[in-house]
Amino acid sequence: MLVNDMIHGLYPEAVTIGEDVSGMPTFCLPVQDGGVGFDYRLHMAVADKWIELLKKRDEDWKMGDIVYTLVNRRWLEKCVVYAESHDQALVGDKTIAFWLMDKDMYDFMSLDRPSSPIIDRGIALHKMIRLITMGLGGEGYLNFMGNEFGHPEWIDFPRGEQHLPSGKVIPGNNFSYDKCRRRFDL
């Protein structure tokens, strides 16, 4: 409350977006009305719903379930929605493109050869997922780095080994920039 009050007091044009999964009713009410003061709430359930559905066969998708997840939010509370989250891009899970097209992206997305049915289906579903998410999910759309179409691999920033207090060592990538890039050529 204090931070939102300070931000909006110093910078009235600023927009604050809160990440909350508790469903706190006053999260996006102004501080002077007893709320926490965020302008928008992140609509976090949507990205998880898409991954849940992508693990199922197409014929097992329920349109009512999809629409319910996209529109299930508090009346008049503004939300920012996203189809896939930073977890999918940064911690090694698969992006929607990889769930849909997987290894075919490497061999069948070239301009010098025909695409495959997997690529055609994947591109069509990728577009539809983003369209319905933008259309029904909220008042704003957020795209995390690594999830933009045209970046076929998850992002791995340069990092060294991490030594945990338990003695376990999490290997680094030798401070490599190999996976820290964009593919604007695609």
Disulfide bonds with the S-S distance in Angstrom:
none
